[in-house]
Amino acid sequence: MNILKIAFSQLGIKEISGSEDHPQIIKYAEETHIESVTNDEIPWCSTFVNWCAQEAGLPISGKANARSWLNVGKRISSPEPGDIVIFWRESPHSWKGHVAIFLGFNKTSSRVYCLGGNQGDAVSISDYDAKKVLAYQRLEFTHSLKIPKPILKRDDKKPEVIKLQFLLNHLQYHCGDADGDFGEKTENAIKLLQANNRLDVNGVYQAETQNIMESLMQA
């Protein structure tokens, strides 16, 4: 699924004042294994982008600090909607920053519109000073992404299934969200891949299917 579509689906998620936490914000941290974000009062802009990227099957930083995204993806000078934008806060040389998903510029290119988390304590669309941009990054799969090796089949629920689903989506065999649950959509995606490559169509991810996916990733 496209990262923008995923991010837009979260618009309006907002911190809850007081001791209560919004469960979806906590979910962003739990599902990306960012242990430092334990409540919705801790800055969570990077956690939100991590979650959106993971749901889209794209590389993640795996960290809560915004500037961790400076090392993820490819540095670009002409961003497009869906790219990642990193801003500095307080000073270009401090450790502080903000990260969000790029949407566009205003007419003079002096303001950057982006969709992000922890913007006004919520998932929202905001604009920022273009002079505070540290970098624009484009998230792409790399050929070094490892092909899962275990045999996987319907009803399996394990981390290897997430990797398989990422790869299927990347290869345009759409199986829905990479949630680690080998359900009907994942099985159908495997069957289509098998049929397109003249394999036994059984919906099971095994050695022959692994070999085909490896060759497709290297193409």
C-alpha positions as CSV (number, residue, x, y, z in Angstrom):
1,M,0.0,0.0,0.0
2,N,1.2,3.5,-0.8
3,I,2.8,5.3,2.2
4,L,0.6,8.4,1.6
5,K,-2.6,6.4,1.6
6,I,-1.5,4.8,4.9
7,A,-0.6,8.1,6.5
8,F,-3.8,9.8,5.4
9,S,-5.8,7.0,7.0
10,Q,-4.4,8.1,10.3
11,L,-5.4,11.8,10.1
12,G,-6.9,13.0,13.3
13,I,-5.2,10.6,15.7
14,K,-4.4,12.9,18.6
15,E,-2.7,12.8,22.0
16,I,-5.0,12.4,25.0
17,S,-4.3,15.0,27.7
18,G,-3.5,13.8,31.1
19,S,-2.3,10.3,32.1
20,E,-4.3,8.5,29.4
21,D,-2.5,7.6,26.1
22,H,-4.0,7.2,22.7
23,P,-3.7,3.5,21.9
24,Q,-2.9,4.0,18.3
25,I,0.1,6.2,19.1
26,I,1.4,3.5,21.4
27,K,0.7,1.0,18.6
28,Y,3.0,3.0,16.3
29,A,5.9,2.4,18.8
30,E,5.1,-1.2,19.6
31,E,4.7,-2.4,16.1
32,T,8.0,-0.8,15.0
33,H,9.8,-1.9,18.2
34,I,10.7,1.6,19.3
35,E,11.0,1.0,23.0
36,S,11.7,4.6,24.0
37,V,8.2,5.8,23.1
38,T,6.0,4.5,26.0
39,N,3.4,7.2,26.1
40,D,1.9,9.9,23.8
41,E,3.7,12.7,25.6
42,I,7.1,11.6,24.2
43,P,7.8,13.1,20.8
44,W,6.5,10.6,18.2
45,C,7.0,12.1,14.8
46,S,9.7,9.6,13.8
47,T,7.7,6.7,15.3
48,F,4.7,7.7,13.1
49,V,6.9,7.8,9.9
50,N,8.5,4.5,10.9
51,W,5.0,2.9,11.2
52,C,3.8,4.3,7.9
53,A,6.9,3.2,6.1
54,Q,6.7,-0.3,7.6
55,E,3.1,-0.7,6.7
56,A,4.0,0.3,3.1
57,G,6.8,-2.3,3.0
58,L,9.6,0.4,2.9
59,P,12.8,0.7,4.9
60,I,12.5,2.3,8.3
61,S,15.0,4.0,10.7
62,G,13.8,2.0,13.7
63,K,14.6,5.0,15.9
64,A,12.6,7.7,17.7
65,N,14.8,10.6,16.7
66,A,13.9,12.5,13.6
67,R,17.4,12.9,12.3
68,S,17.8,9.1,12.1
69,W,16.0,9.4,8.8
70,L,19.0,11.2,7.3
71,N,20.6,7.7,6.9
72,V,17.5,6.0,5.4
73,G,16.8,5.9,1.6
74,K,18.3,8.0,-1.1
75,R,19.1,11.8,-0.8
76,I,17.2,13.8,-3.4
77,S,16.9,17.4,-4.4
78,S,13.5,17.4,-6.1
79,P,11.0,15.8,-3.7
80,E,7.7,14.2,-4.7
81,P,4.6,13.5,-2.6
82,G,5.4,10.5,-0.4
83,D,9.1,11.3,0.1
84,I,10.5,11.9,3.6
85,V,11.5,15.4,4.7
86,I,13.6,16.1,7.7
87,F,13.8,19.5,9.4
88,W,16.1,20.9,12.1
89,R,14.8,22.4,15.3
90,E,16.5,25.1,17.4
91,S,19.7,24.8,15.3
92,P,21.0,23.0,12.2
93,H,23.7,21.5,14.4
94,S,21.6,20.3,17.3
95,W,20.3,16.8,17.6
96,K,16.7,18.0,17.5
97,G,14.5,17.8,14.5
98,H,11.2,16.8,12.9
99,V,10.4,14.3,10.3
100,A,7.3,13.9,8.1
101,I,6.0,12.9,4.7
102,F,6.4,15.5,2.0
103,L,3.2,16.7,0.2
104,G,4.4,19.8,-1.7
105,F,5.4,23.5,-1.6
106,N,3.6,26.8,-1.6
107,K,3.8,29.0,-4.7
108,T,7.0,30.6,-3.7
109,S,8.6,27.3,-2.4
110,S,9.2,29.1,1.0
111,R,6.9,26.7,2.9
112,V,6.9,22.9,2.9
113,Y,3.6,21.1,3.4
114,C,3.8,17.7,5.0
115,L,1.7,15.0,6.6
116,G,3.1,13.8,9.9
117,G,2.6,12.8,13.4
118,N,3.1,14.9,16.5
119,Q,2.1,18.0,14.5
120,G,0.0,20.0,16.9
121,D,-0.1,16.8,19.0
122,A,-1.8,15.0,16.3
123,V,-1.5,13.3,12.9
124,S,-2.1,16.4,10.7
125,I,-1.1,18.4,7.7
126,S,1.2,21.3,8.5
127,D,3.5,23.7,6.8
128,Y,7.1,24.5,7.8
129,D,9.8,26.9,6.8
130,A,11.7,25.5,3.8
131,K,14.9,27.0,5.1
132,K,14.8,24.5,8.0
133,V,14.9,21.5,5.7
134,L,17.9,19.3,6.4
135,A,17.2,16.8,3.6
136,Y,14.6,15.0,1.5
137,Q,14.9,11.3,1.4
138,R,13.3,8.8,-1.0
139,L,12.6,5.4,0.4
140,E,13.3,2.5,-1.9
141,F,13.8,-1.2,-1.6
142,T,17.4,-2.4,-2.1
143,H,18.4,-5.7,-3.7
144,S,20.2,-6.5,-0.4
145,L,16.8,-7.1,1.2
146,K,17.0,-10.7,2.3
147,I,14.5,-13.3,1.0
148,P,12.9,-15.3,3.8
149,K,14.0,-18.9,3.8
150,P,11.5,-20.9,5.8
151,I,8.6,-22.6,4.2
152,L,5.5,-20.4,4.9
153,K,1.9,-21.2,4.3
154,R,-1.7,-20.2,5.2
155,D,-2.3,-19.3,8.8
156,D,1.4,-18.9,9.7
157,K,2.0,-15.9,11.9
158,K,5.7,-15.0,12.3
159,P,8.2,-12.3,11.5
160,E,9.3,-14.0,8.3
161,V,5.7,-13.5,7.0
162,I,6.2,-9.8,7.3
163,K,9.3,-9.9,5.1
164,L,7.5,-12.0,2.6
165,Q,4.6,-9.6,2.5
166,F,7.0,-6.6,2.0
167,L,8.6,-8.4,-0.9
168,L,5.3,-9.4,-2.5
169,N,4.0,-5.8,-2.4
170,H,7.3,-4.5,-3.7
171,L,7.0,-6.9,-6.7
172,Q,3.5,-5.7,-7.3
173,Y,1.8,-8.9,-6.1
174,H,-0.4,-7.0,-3.7
175,C,-1.2,-8.8,-0.4
176,G,-2.4,-5.9,1.7
177,D,-0.7,-4.7,4.9
178,A,2.5,-6.4,6.0
179,D,1.0,-7.6,9.3
180,G,2.7,-11.0,9.7
181,D,-0.5,-12.9,9.2
182,F,-0.4,-15.3,6.2
183,G,-4.0,-15.1,5.2
184,E,-6.1,-15.3,2.1
185,K,-4.6,-12.2,0.4
186,T,-1.0,-13.4,0.9
187,E,-1.9,-16.9,-0.3
188,N,-3.6,-15.4,-3.4
189,A,-0.6,-13.2,-4.1
190,I,1.7,-16.3,-3.9
191,K,-0.6,-18.2,-6.2
192,L,-0.5,-15.4,-8.8
193,L,3.3,-15.3,-8.6
194,Q,3.4,-19.0,-9.1
195,A,1.0,-19.0,-12.0
196,N,2.9,-16.2,-13.7
197,N,6.1,-18.2,-13.4
198,R,4.8,-21.6,-14.4
199,L,5.2,-23.1,-10.9
200,D,2.8,-25.5,-9.1
201,V,0.0,-23.2,-7.9
202,N,-0.5,-24.2,-4.3
203,G,-0.1,-20.9,-2.4
204,V,2.7,-22.2,-0.3
205,Y,5.9,-20.2,-0.1
206,Q,8.6,-22.9,-0.6
207,A,12.0,-23.4,-2.4
208,E,10.9,-22.9,-6.0
209,T,8.9,-19.8,-5.1
210,Q,11.9,-18.4,-3.1
211,N,14.1,-18.9,-6.2
212,I,11.7,-17.0,-8.4
213,M,11.5,-14.1,-5.9
214,E,15.3,-13.9,-5.7
215,S,15.6,-13.7,-9.4
216,L,12.9,-11.0,-9.6
217,M,14.6,-8.9,-7.0
218,Q,17.8,-9.0,-8.9
219,A,16.2,-8.1,-12.2
